[in-house]
C-alpha cells in the first residue's frame, strides 16, 4: 500500500534531516519547522524539495517556494498534497 502524502513527508524529514522516527512521529500539524528545527537550514530545504519531487512525483517551481510552506508540518503537508492532487 502506498504511503499517504503525510507519511511520505514524515519519512523525508527523517531521512533528509536525520531526525529520529520518534521525533517526527511526535509532530502534529502545528509543529513548527523552519526556524524551530536547527537541522532545517537553507541547505536542508534544497534537499527536502528534491526528495519531495522524487518521492511524490511532483515538480516544485521556484515560485512555489516561500517561508510559509515550511512554517509547520501541516503547511508542508498541505503544499505537497496540493501538488500531488494536481
C-alpha positions in Angstrom: 0.0 0.0 0.0 1.5 3.4 -1.0 2.3 5.9 1.7 0.0 8.9 2.2 1.4 12.3 1.4 1.8 13.0 5.2 3.6 9.7 5.7 5.9 10.5 2.8 6.7 14.0 4.2 7.4 12.5 7.6 9.8 9.9 6.0 11.6 12.7 4.1 12.0 14.7 7.3 13.5 11.6 9.0 15.8 10.8 6.1 17.0 14.2 4.9 17.2 16.0 8.3 18.4 13.0 10.2 15.6 13.3 12.8 14.6 10.3 14.8 11.4 8.4 13.8 10.1 9.1 17.3 10.7 12.9 17.0 8.9 13.0 13.7 6.1 10.8 14.9 5.5 13.2 17.8 5.0 16.1 15.4 1.5 17.3 14.6 0.1 19.8 12.0 1.1 22.7 14.3 4.7 21.7 14.9 6.9 24.5 13.7 9.7 23.5 11.3 11.8 26.3 9.7 13.3 28.3 12.5 12.4 25.8 15.1 14.5 22.8 13.9 18.2 23.6 13.7 18.6 20.8 11.2 16.3 22.6 8.8 18.6 25.3 7.3 18.6 26.7 3.8 20.8 23.8 2.5 18.4 21.3 4.0 15.5 23.0 2.3 17.0 22.2 -1.1 17.4 18.5 -0.1 13.8 18.4 1.1 12.5 19.9 -2.1 14.4 17.4 -4.2 13.2 14.4 -2.1 9.6 15.7 -2.3 9.8 15.8 -6.1 11.4 12.4 -6.3 9.2 10.6 -3.9 5.9 12.3 -4.7 6.4 12.5 -8.4 5.8 16.3 -8.5 7.6 19.3 -9.8 8.2 22.2 -7.5 8.8 25.5 -9.2 10.9 28.2 -7.6 7.8 30.4 -7.4 6.1 27.8 -5.3 8.7 28.0 -2.5 8.3 30.5 0.3 8.7 30.6 4.1 5.0 29.8 4.8 5.4 26.5 3.1 8.0 25.4 5.7 6.3 27.1 8.7 4.7 24.0 10.1 4.4 20.3 9.4 0.7 20.9 8.4 1.7 23.7 5.9 4.3 21.5 4.3 1.9 18.5 4.0 -0.8 20.8 2.6 1.5 22.2 0.0 2.7 18.7 -1.0 -0.9 17.4 -1.1 -1.9 20.3 -3.4 0.9 19.4 -5.8 0.1 15.7 -5.7 -3.6 16.3 -6.4 -2.7 18.5 -9.4 
